[in-house]
Structure formats: structure tokens, C-alpha cells
């Protein structure tokens, strides 16, 4: 069916491996391409980034470097990044390249400035060596190159004709897609067409194991596990789910050299969309087919909900993701579509006030909160309890999602500006 193939294409576009936080990775990606176009080792780098890219790149470890921030992402991307690897651009960097990148920064040859752009994701990287220069502009998506130049001559310019609505949605093609369509697709598409989604389990669970085995970030996942082992917390599903989900985020934000399977440009949201579903599937004894269908519900549902507002904003996207997770958890427990919609409304009522104040180690706590909310709201829905016509939550889940999009897009712009202002003053 053509419509199903379209949905599969959306999932494959928006669910993919990403090494490290996607915002500094986007900067590294642009700089890696600029270095390739330059054709020699850059002597200087000048990078212009949008406010939201800055916000989400300034406080996280860059994988393989042990360092935080935009300058190291830019310099190591230019000196050792693989421009063909997309969001895994830094997978092959060496210790020597990291050392050289740090020397470049210490010499004052890496400059980061604010870009004058209306795009949430925007990065222009200019690399120079001698009299030569190369320029790469990424805009709209973390790896979407829209223009390249060498010595100010345009080599490539992308013609953009995508029309976005006032919610910032374009990737799903407008109003034709809805939750019922996603639900019917997930439950009925041939298993062989969606088996690929099980890679999300393999990649994100490996990241969780890494976070539990080693010291990263806040070590929230390890701390929860220690509390379980000490008998302070129970060895139940919710605590097991929370420990693994938080540990994966600990590792990702703490600079682990393992990728996350991302969702809609976010590794943390990919973790949230995956691990609670995997742990629930283990608990109920679901086979791989039921797990795959649940992961499709979670990942595609999250993409759909998040398409109603800008990709980077003052709103923590784990709320929208955990809404879709709750739908998947209801499915794994034998619930109905109506109960799935009830669970989504419950989550949005619970966590819609969670703001994004930049990507950093404390994102693990928000991932943990999101996982707990998905679990709690799933079982509320299965028991027949749901929020309706309260706050931004409507009795119609599609209207609730529209309300969420309007709140983020139109109501939180000033909040986002104030958060960025606070973060810039503190840096």
C-alpha cells in the first residue's frame, strides 16, 4: 500500500543512529564538510549558529573528546570528522585529532558566533587555509546542507519549496496523517516491512548497558540500580524501566562513543521512545513482532506529535515522545485504540510544563520523568481513567495535540528567548 510505504519512509528518515547530542554533532558535520571542500587542513574555523543550536550544544560532552561545547565540536569535526557518516560524523576520531583540535582552540583559531536566522537548526561553517576558504550552511535539519561555497563561489544551493504550516510541520505532509492511521498501520503492516525498527532496541539498549557499567554524567541510572540493589527501591518494572532509560541518557550526554537511535533529530527522545517499550515487552513476554509493532507506535507516534511544533524550542520534546510511548505500552498490555488515546491525553496533562533549558547531563532526569509518566498514564488509561477537557487537554486527542503545538509554537517563544538569554549570560 502506497500510504504504508510513505509512513515507512518517514520512519527511516527520522529514526536513525546518532553519535552524541545531535546539536554539537550538526556543527561537527558542517565543519567536516567545509574541511572536505577546502581540500586541506583548516587553519581557522568561523562558525555561526542559531540560538537554539547554541542552547543545545553548549553543555554536552562531545563523544571521544572528554570536552564540552561548540568549539571542540567544530574543530574535531573539521580535523577528524567523516562527512559521509551523517549523525555519526565523529565515530572515527582519534586521540591525536582531539589533541590537534584542542591546540587549534587554544591558539584562538576557532570562533563561534550567533547567526541571524529564523531557523531553529542553522549552522554556517567557514574554514580557511591560506588564501582559500570553504563555506557550508546547514539549515532546517541537523544534516540538511542547503548551500556550499569555495572561495565564495557557490558550488551547491538547495532549492526549498516545502511549505510549513503555522505549527512548524512539514515532514509528515500536512493533515493526511493522524493517530488512527498510525495505529492501524503499526498493527497491520507486514512484519518484514518494519523489522528494521528492532535496531532501535539493539542500539539504545547497548547504550543503556554502557551507562550502567561506567560513570557518565549524573549517573542517574546507576544510582537507581544501586538503590534497587540496596533494597531501598523495589525490583519492579517501573524502576527497572527508569534505570535503563536514564542510564542510556547518562551515557549519551556524558560523551560515550556509542550511538543512540534518535527520533526526529533527538537522541534522548529516541531513547525515551525505545527503552520503556523494550522493558515492557520483556515484562509481558511479547515476541519480536509485537515489540516491533509497539516500537513503530512509539517512534512514529512521537514523530507525528512533534511535527506540530518547531524541532527546537523551550518545550522538552520528551513529553511528546512519552505520550506516544504510553500508546505503545497500552498496546503491549492488550489495550484498545481508545485507551491509547486516553493515555496520550494523560501524559500531555502530566508533563506538558517541562521546559528545555539546553542539552546537558540533567536531560537524563527528564528522560526518567518521561518514562515514569508513560508508565503511569498507560495504566491509568487501562483502568479507564483519562483526562478530558482540562487545561490544554481536549476530549479529542487530535485536538489535544493541536493545542500542544499551538502552546509551544505561539505561547513559548518568549520563554525560549529568556532561557537562551540566561544561558548566554552564564557562559
Secondary structure, DSSP 8 states (H G I E B T S, - for coil): -HHHHHHHHHHHHHS-EESS-HHHHHHHHHHHHHHHHHTS--SEEEEEE-HHHHHHHTTSEETTTTEESHHHHHHHHHHH--GGGGGGTTTT--HHHHHHHHHHHHTT-EEEEE---S-SSEEEEEEEETTEEEEEEEESSTT-EEEEEETTEEEEE--------TT---TT-GGG--HHHHHHHHHHS-HHHHGGGHHHHHHHHHHHHHHHHS--TT-HHHHHHHHHHTTSS--SHHHHHHHHHHHHHHHHHTT-SS-EE-BTTBHHHHHHHHHHHHHHHHHHT--HHHHHHHHHHHHHHHHHHHTTS-SSSSB-THHHHHHHHHHHHHHHTT--HHHHHHHHHHHHHHHTT-B---SSTTHHHHHHHHHHHHHHHHHHHHTT----SBTTB-SSHHHHHHHHHHIIIIISHHHHHHHHHHHHHH-
